[in-house]
Amino acid sequence: MALDHTASGVYVIAPTPFHDDGRVDEASTDRMTDFFMEAGATGITVLGVMGEAPKLDQAEALSIATRMIKRASIPIVVGVSAPGFAAMRALARGSMDAGAAGVMIAPPNTLRTDDQIVTYYRQAVEAIGADVPFVLQDYPLLFQVQMTPGVIKRIVTDNPSCVMLKAEDWPGLEKISTLRAWQAEGSLRPISILCGNGGLFIDFEVERGADGAMTGYAFPDMLVEVVGKLQAGQRDSAHDLFDAHLPLIRYEQQFGLGLAVRKYVMKRRGIIASDAQRKPGGMLSAKAVAEVEYLLGRLAQHDPRAKV
């Protein structure tokens, strides 16, 4: 199931389930993997930003990735971003040996110029091997690295193993349109474009040419349904469903709080046993919990999946 430019649908960003004491919860990891497949996900991405990857040691990271790879019958992409190439290579090669479909690489926040960005990805490919399909993660709001469409084009052109862009610039709709226009005219080879940002703009991103989503949300089954409706041309129906979830999606977008919200709702849905984050990490206040419950109650009037 090697990742390639035809990837589409929804690749769910998986959080890492922990017990209340911070140990990795393997039973919840299995249950979550099963849920994502039952929800219709076409793939799963582990050890991403919302997977608390920096809080895991190398052995834990590879163990979690391997466990999900072995359990899933859909492609698994493993986030391998690391401060140095040695650690990146170890996790990338270990994950691919276990059966991963590909890896995802985010830029370090020290990159400032276009040439620095392009050089970094060339060196990353040299480190992990040109035989490893990789996802280029473009998330300037978090990583503070600005990738213009031209830079993305250079990286894709220079590295045949770059098969997907995880697009989560904000605003990023024009960037998607530009890349697809270059592809249509033949100046850019085809790549998959899956979008992040918690699905906040997925309704219009797909209409601009994105192939789907690579993101997390407490209702990934809704994202699967919305993407399917958009790809089938059911525009109004897709927007109606998306709009019903938008208040909760917006609440999840709060920096520093979003993962706590997502894990809380996933616990309420019975997907994971605990909403604990590994330290440093916070829990929702009583007031925040009340607000999330209010949003769930309102959402349940339109989507029975929210009747937790």
C-alpha positions, 0 to 999 in steps of 0.5 A: 500500500505504498503512498502515491499521487492518487491518494484521496479521501480522508487520512485521519490524524490519530491522537496518541491515547494515554492512560491517566498516568501518562502510559500509552494506552494500547487497548484504546489505540486498537479501538481507535484504529478500528473506529477510523476504519469503520468510519470510512477513512482511506488512511491514517496518519500517526505521530503528527502534530496532534499525536504528541510525537515530541513527548514520545521516545524513539522506541515508543514512537516506533512501537505505536506506529508499528502497532497501528500498521499491523492492525489497520487494513488501510494505508498508514502514514507516519510523521517522522519530523525530527530535529536531526536527520539520524532520528528521522531516518531511524523512524522512517526506515523502521516504519517502512520496514513495518509496512507503512505506506509513507512518511510525513516531513514538516520543516523545522522553524529555522528555515527562512529562505526559499533555497533553505527550504528546498535544500532541507527537503533534498537532504531529508530525502537523502537521509531517509532514502529516495525509495520512501514516499513522503508527504510535504507538510505546509503548516506556516501557522505552526512551523513559521515556514512560508512555502510559496507555490513556487517552492512547493513546485521546486520540492516536488520537481526535485524529489520524485518521492514527494507524492503528497502535499498536506496543505494547511496554509491559512488562507490557502485556497489560492495556493491549491488553485495555483498548484492545480493550474500548473498541473493542468498545464503540465508544468507540475507533475500530479501530486495528491493534495490533502488538507489540514486545519482540523477540516476548517476549510475542507468544504471549499478546499475540495472544490478548489481541487484538493483530494480530501483531508488529512486532519483530525477532528472528533467526528472524522466520520463526518469528514468522510461523508462531506468529502464523499458528497463533494466528490459526488457533486452533492454540494448543498448537502455537503455544506449543510452537514459541514455547517452543522459541525462548524461551531465545534470545529471552530472551538477545536481550533483554539491553539493550546486547547484543540487536542484537549477538546478532541480527546474529550469528545473522542472519550465521550464517543467511546473511542478512547478510554481517557482524554489525558495528554502526556505532560506537559499538557492540560485538561479542559476546565469545568467551564470549557467542558460545559461549553463543549457539552453545549456544542454537542447538544446543539450538534445532536439536533442535526447529526445523531452521532453527537448524541454521546 
